[in-house]
Amino acid sequence: MIFNRKNKVRKIKKIFQWSDYLNWKTMSNAQKINFKRACLFPFLVYIVYVFLLKYAMAILIIVGIYYLVRFKNRRKIKK
């Protein structure tokens, strides 16, 4: 072997198994919270997408004005 490791049996953590999530009553609290987060994440992404689609130009204009003012005030002497 390249790294000269002994063959150790490691426990693999299950991240997302559908068979575990089908029975809601036997799930632990951590599993329930993870399942709710996984189900609600696409809705959050959609809300952010709609917000950015609607206000993208306004955000870009505000950021542009900020950098323009910052660039013009850069040469002034500060006390």
DSSP file (Angstrom, degrees, kcal/mol; ACC not computed):
  #  RESIDUE AA STRUCTURE BP1 BP2  ACC     N-H-->O    O-->H-N    N-H-->O    O-->H-N    TCO  KAPPA ALPHA  PHI   PSI    X-CA   Y-CA   Z-CA
    1    1 A M              0   0    0      0, 0.0     0, 0.0     0, 0.0     0, 0.0   0.000 360.0 360.0 360.0 156.7    0.0    0.0    0.0
    2    2 A I        +     0   0    0      1,-0.2     0, 0.0     2,-0.0     0, 0.0   0.924 360.0  29.9 -72.7 -45.5    1.0    3.6   -0.5
    3    3 A F  S    S-     0   0    0      2,-0.1    -1,-0.2     0, 0.0     0, 0.0   0.435  99.0-128.3 -99.7  -0.1    0.3    4.9    2.9
    4    4 A N        +     0   0    0      1,-0.2     2,-0.3     0, 0.0    -2,-0.0   0.916  49.2 160.3  55.1  50.5    1.0    1.7    4.9
    5    5 A R        -     0   0    0      3,-0.0     2,-0.2     1,-0.0    -1,-0.2  -0.735  40.7-119.2 -99.0 150.0   -2.3    1.7    6.8
    6    6 A K        -     0   0    0     -2,-0.3     2,-1.2     1,-0.1    -1,-0.0  -0.599  37.4-100.4 -81.9 151.2   -3.9   -1.2    8.5
    7    7 A N        +     0   0    0     -2,-0.2     2,-0.4     2,-0.0    -1,-0.1  -0.604  51.3 179.1 -75.9 100.6   -7.2   -2.3    7.2
    8    8 A K        -     0   0    0     -2,-1.2     2,-0.6     0, 0.0    -3,-0.0  -0.844  28.9-125.6-105.2 140.6   -9.6   -0.8    9.8
    9    9 A V        -     0   0    0     -2,-0.4     2,-0.4     2,-0.0    -2,-0.0  -0.747  31.0-164.8 -85.0 121.8  -13.3   -1.2    9.7
   10   10 A R        -     0   0    0     -2,-0.6     2,-0.5     0, 0.0     0, 0.0  -0.837  20.1-121.9-108.9 145.2  -14.9    2.2    9.9
   11   11 A K        -     0   0    0     -2,-0.4     2,-0.5     1,-0.0    -2,-0.0  -0.721  25.9-142.9 -82.3 131.4  -18.5    3.0   10.6
   12   12 A I        -     0   0    0     -2,-0.5     2,-0.4     1,-0.0    -1,-0.0  -0.841  12.2-131.4 -98.5 127.1  -20.0    5.0    7.7
   13   13 A K        -     0   0    0     -2,-0.5     2,-0.5     1,-0.1    -1,-0.0  -0.619  17.5-130.3 -79.0 130.2  -22.5    7.7    8.8
   14   14 A K        -     0   0    0     -2,-0.4     3,-0.2     1,-0.2    -1,-0.1  -0.693  25.3-178.1 -81.1 125.0  -25.8    7.6    6.8
   15   15 A I        +     0   0    0     -2,-0.5     2,-0.3     1,-0.2    -1,-0.2   0.926  69.6   0.2 -90.1 -53.3  -26.5   11.1    5.5
   16   16 A F        +     0   0    0      4,-0.0     2,-0.5    19,-0.0    -1,-0.2  -0.843  65.5 167.5-145.3 102.9  -29.9   10.7    3.8
   17   17 A Q    >>  -     0   0    0     -2,-0.3     4,-1.1    -3,-0.2     3,-0.8  -0.973  25.6-152.4-118.5 122.4  -31.7    7.3    3.6
   18   18 A W  H 3> S+     0   0    0     -2,-0.5     4,-0.9     1,-0.2     3,-0.3   0.846  94.9  61.8 -62.8 -33.6  -35.3    7.3    2.4
   19   19 A S  H 34 S+     0   0    0      1,-0.2     4,-0.4     2,-0.2     3,-0.3   0.834 104.0  49.6 -64.0 -30.2  -36.1    4.2    4.4
   20   20 A D  H <4 S+     0   0    0     -3,-0.8     3,-0.4     1,-0.2    -1,-0.2   0.808 111.1  49.3 -74.7 -29.5  -35.2    6.0    7.6
   21   21 A Y  H  < S+     0   0    0     -4,-1.1    -2,-0.2    -3,-0.3    -1,-0.2   0.508  92.2  75.8 -91.5  -4.4  -37.4    9.0    6.7
   22   22 A L  S  < S+     0   0    0     -4,-0.9     2,-0.8    -3,-0.3    -1,-0.2   0.793  89.7  58.9 -77.4 -26.6  -40.6    7.0    5.7
   23   23 A N    >   -     0   0    0     -4,-0.4     3,-0.5    -3,-0.4     4,-0.4  -0.844  65.1-178.2-106.6  98.2  -41.5    6.3    9.3
   24   24 A W  G >  S+     0   0    0     -2,-0.8     3,-0.8     1,-0.2    -1,-0.2   0.818  76.1  59.2 -66.4 -33.7  -41.9    9.6   11.1
   25   25 A K  G 3  S+     0   0    0      1,-0.2    -1,-0.2     0, 0.0    -2,-0.0   0.803 105.8  47.0 -71.2 -28.7  -42.7    8.2   14.5
   26   26 A T  G <  S+     0   0    0     -3,-0.5    -1,-0.2    -6,-0.1    -2,-0.2   0.468  89.8 107.9 -91.8  -0.6  -39.5    6.3   14.9
   27   27 A M    <   -     0   0    0     -3,-0.8     2,-0.1    -4,-0.4    -6,-0.0  -0.451  69.5-121.5 -77.7 148.9  -37.2    9.2   13.8
   28   28 A S     >  -     0   0    0     -2,-0.1     4,-2.2     1,-0.1     5,-0.2  -0.376  29.5-105.4 -78.9 167.3  -35.1   11.1   16.2
   29   29 A N  H  > S+     0   0    0      1,-0.2     4,-2.3     2,-0.2     5,-0.2   0.885 121.2  53.2 -62.5 -38.4  -35.5   14.8   16.7
   30   30 A A  H  > S+     0   0    0      1,-0.2     4,-2.4     2,-0.2    -1,-0.2   0.898 108.9  49.4 -64.2 -40.2  -32.3   15.5   14.7
   31   31 A Q  H  > S+     0   0    0      2,-0.2     4,-2.3     1,-0.2    -1,-0.2   0.896 110.0  51.3 -65.5 -39.5  -33.5   13.5   11.8
   32   32 A K  H  X S+     0   0    0     -4,-2.2     4,-2.3     2,-0.2    -2,-0.2   0.922 111.1  47.2 -63.6 -43.2  -36.9   15.3   11.8
   33   33 A I  H  X S+     0   0    0     -4,-2.3     4,-2.4     1,-0.2    -2,-0.2   0.917 112.2  49.9 -65.0 -42.5  -35.2   18.7   11.8
   34   34 A N  H  X S+     0   0    0     -4,-2.4     4,-2.3     1,-0.2    -1,-0.2   0.886 110.9  49.8 -63.5 -38.3  -32.9   17.6    8.9
   35   35 A F  H  X S+     0   0    0     -4,-2.3     4,-1.9     2,-0.2    -1,-0.2   0.908 110.7  49.2 -66.8 -41.5  -35.8   16.3    6.9
   36   36 A K  H  X S+     0   0    0     -4,-2.3     4,-2.2     2,-0.2    -2,-0.2   0.907 111.6  49.6 -64.2 -41.2  -37.7   19.5    7.4
   37   37 A R  H  X S+     0   0    0     -4,-2.4     4,-1.6     1,-0.2    -2,-0.2   0.919 110.3  50.5 -62.9 -42.9  -34.7   21.6    6.3
   38   38 A A  H  < S+     0   0    0     -4,-2.3    -1,-0.2     1,-0.2    -2,-0.2   0.859 113.8  45.1 -64.5 -34.8  -34.2   19.4    3.2
   39   39 A C  H  < S+     0   0    0     -4,-1.9     4,-0.3     1,-0.2    -1,-0.2   0.828 116.5  44.4 -78.1 -31.9  -37.9   19.9    2.3
   40   40 A L  H  X S+     0   0    0     -4,-2.2     4,-1.6     1,-0.2     3,-0.5   0.638  91.7  83.3 -88.6 -14.7  -38.0   23.6    2.9
   41   41 A F  H  X S+     0   0    0     -4,-1.6     4,-2.3     1,-0.2     5,-0.2   0.888  86.3  54.7 -59.5 -43.1  -34.7   24.5    1.2
   42   42 A P  H  > S+     0   0    0      0, 0.0     4,-2.1     0, 0.0    -1,-0.2   0.857 106.6  52.9 -60.8 -32.3  -36.2   24.7   -2.3
   43   43 A F  H  > S+     0   0    0     -3,-0.5     4,-2.2    -4,-0.3    -2,-0.2   0.903 108.5  49.4 -67.5 -40.3  -38.8   27.2   -1.1
   44   44 A L  H  X S+     0   0    0     -4,-1.6     4,-2.4     2,-0.2     5,-0.2   0.910 110.4  50.8 -62.9 -42.5  -36.1   29.4    0.3
   45   45 A V  H  X S+     0   0    0     -4,-2.3     4,-2.4     1,-0.2    -2,-0.2   0.899 110.0  50.3 -62.4 -40.8  -34.1   29.2   -2.9
   46   46 A Y  H  X S+     0   0    0     -4,-2.1     4,-2.5     2,-0.2    -1,-0.2   0.905 109.4  50.4 -65.1 -41.3  -37.2   30.2   -4.9
   47   47 A I  H  X S+     0   0    0     -4,-2.2     4,-2.3     2,-0.2    -2,-0.2   0.920 112.5  46.8 -62.9 -44.0  -37.9   33.2   -2.6
   48   48 A V  H  X S+     0   0    0     -4,-2.4     4,-2.6     2,-0.2     5,-0.2   0.899 111.8  52.1 -64.3 -40.3  -34.3   34.4   -3.0
   49   49 A Y  H  X S+     0   0    0     -4,-2.4     4,-2.3     2,-0.2    -2,-0.2   0.922 110.8  46.3 -61.9 -45.5  -34.5   33.9   -6.8
   50   50 A V  H  X S+     0   0    0     -4,-2.5     4,-1.9     2,-0.2    -1,-0.2   0.905 112.8  50.7 -65.0 -41.2  -37.7   36.0   -7.1
   51   51 A F  H  X S+     0   0    0     -4,-2.3     4,-2.6     1,-0.2    -2,-0.2   0.935 113.4  44.2 -61.8 -47.3  -36.3   38.7   -4.9
   52   52 A L  H  X S+     0   0    0     -4,-2.6     4,-1.1     1,-0.2    -1,-0.2   0.865 111.4  54.0 -67.8 -34.7  -33.1   38.9   -6.9
   53   53 A L  H  < S+     0   0    0     -4,-2.3    -1,-0.2    -5,-0.2     4,-0.2   0.879 115.4  40.4 -64.3 -37.0  -35.0   38.8  -10.2
   54   54 A K  H  < S+     0   0    0     -4,-1.9    -2,-0.2    -5,-0.2     4,-0.2   0.886 128.2  27.4 -79.3 -40.4  -37.2   41.7   -9.1
   55   55 A Y  H  X S+     0   0    0     -4,-2.6     4,-2.2    -5,-0.2     5,-0.2   0.174  83.7 108.5-112.9  17.2  -34.5   43.9   -7.4
   56   56 A A  H  X S+     0   0    0     -4,-1.1     4,-2.4     1,-0.2     5,-0.2   0.916  82.6  47.3 -63.4 -44.3  -31.3   43.0   -9.2
   57   57 A M  H  > S+     0   0    0     -4,-0.2     4,-2.4     2,-0.2    -1,-0.2   0.906 112.1  49.9 -65.6 -40.7  -31.0   46.3  -11.1
   58   58 A A  H  > S+     0   0    0      2,-0.2     4,-2.3     1,-0.2    -1,-0.2   0.911 111.7  48.6 -64.0 -41.4  -31.7   48.4   -8.0
   59   59 A I  H  X S+     0   0    0     -4,-2.2     4,-2.4     1,-0.2    -2,-0.2   0.921 111.9  49.0 -64.4 -43.5  -29.1   46.5   -6.1
   60   60 A L  H  X S+     0   0    0     -4,-2.4     4,-2.4     1,-0.2    -2,-0.2   0.886 111.2  49.8 -64.3 -38.6  -26.5   47.0   -8.9
   61   61 A I  H  X S+     0   0    0     -4,-2.4     4,-2.6     2,-0.2    -2,-0.2   0.921 111.3  48.5 -65.9 -43.6  -27.3   50.7   -9.1
   62   62 A I  H  X S+     0   0    0     -4,-2.3     4,-2.3     2,-0.2    -2,-0.2   0.918 113.5  46.8 -62.7 -44.0  -26.9   51.2   -5.3
   63   63 A V  H  X S+     0   0    0     -4,-2.4     4,-2.3     2,-0.2    -1,-0.2   0.895 112.3  51.3 -65.6 -39.4  -23.6   49.2   -5.3
   64   64 A G  H  X S+     0   0    0     -4,-2.4     4,-2.1    -5,-0.2    -2,-0.2   0.914 110.6  47.4 -63.0 -43.9  -22.4   51.2   -8.3
   65   65 A I  H  X S+     0   0    0     -4,-2.6     4,-2.7     2,-0.2     5,-0.3   0.899 110.1  54.2 -63.8 -40.6  -23.2   54.5   -6.7
   66   66 A Y  H  X S+     0   0    0     -4,-2.3     4,-2.3     1,-0.2    -2,-0.2   0.937 111.9  42.9 -59.3 -48.1  -21.4   53.4   -3.5
   67   67 A Y  H  X S+     0   0    0     -4,-2.3     4,-2.3     2,-0.2    -1,-0.2   0.843 112.6  53.9 -70.2 -32.1  -18.2   52.6   -5.4
   68   68 A L  H  X S+     0   0    0     -4,-2.1     4,-2.2     2,-0.2    -2,-0.2   0.938 111.9  43.7 -65.2 -46.4  -18.4   55.8   -7.4
   69   69 A V  H  X S+     0   0    0     -4,-2.7     4,-2.1     1,-0.2    -2,-0.2   0.899 114.2  50.9 -64.7 -40.8  -18.7   57.9   -4.2
   70   70 A R  H  < S+     0   0    0     -4,-2.3     4,-0.4    -5,-0.3    -1,-0.2   0.891 110.9  48.6 -63.9 -39.4  -15.9   55.9   -2.6
   71   71 A F  H >< S+     0   0    0     -4,-2.3     3,-0.6     1,-0.2     4,-0.4   0.896 112.7  47.5 -68.1 -40.4  -13.7   56.4   -5.6
   72   72 A K  H >< S+     0   0    0     -4,-2.2     3,-0.5     1,-0.2    -2,-0.2   0.845 113.2  48.0 -70.9 -32.9  -14.3   60.1   -5.8
   73   73 A N  G >< S+     0   0    0     -4,-2.1     3,-0.5     1,-0.2    -1,-0.2   0.475  89.9  85.7 -85.4  -1.8  -13.7   60.6   -2.0
   74   74 A R  G <  S+     0   0    0     -3,-0.6    -1,-0.2    -4,-0.4    -2,-0.1   0.833  87.5  49.8 -69.0 -32.8  -10.5   58.6   -2.1
   75   75 A R  G <  S+     0   0    0     -3,-0.5    -1,-0.2    -4,-0.4    -2,-0.1   0.584  88.4 101.3 -85.9 -10.8   -8.3   61.5   -3.1
   76   76 A K  S <  S-     0   0    0     -3,-0.5     2,-0.4    -4,-0.2    -3,-0.0  -0.452  79.1-112.5 -75.6 147.9   -9.6   63.9   -0.4
   77   77 A I        -     0   0    0     -2,-0.1     2,-0.4     2,-0.0    -1,-0.1  -0.655  29.1-149.1 -81.2 130.8   -7.5   64.5    2.7
   78   78 A K              0   0    0     -2,-0.4    -1,-0.0     1,-0.1     0, 0.0  -0.829 360.0 360.0-102.0 139.9   -9.1   63.2    5.8
   79   79 A K              0   0    0     -2,-0.4    -1,-0.1     0, 0.0    -2,-0.0   0.420 360.0 360.0 -93.3 360.0   -8.5   64.8    9.2
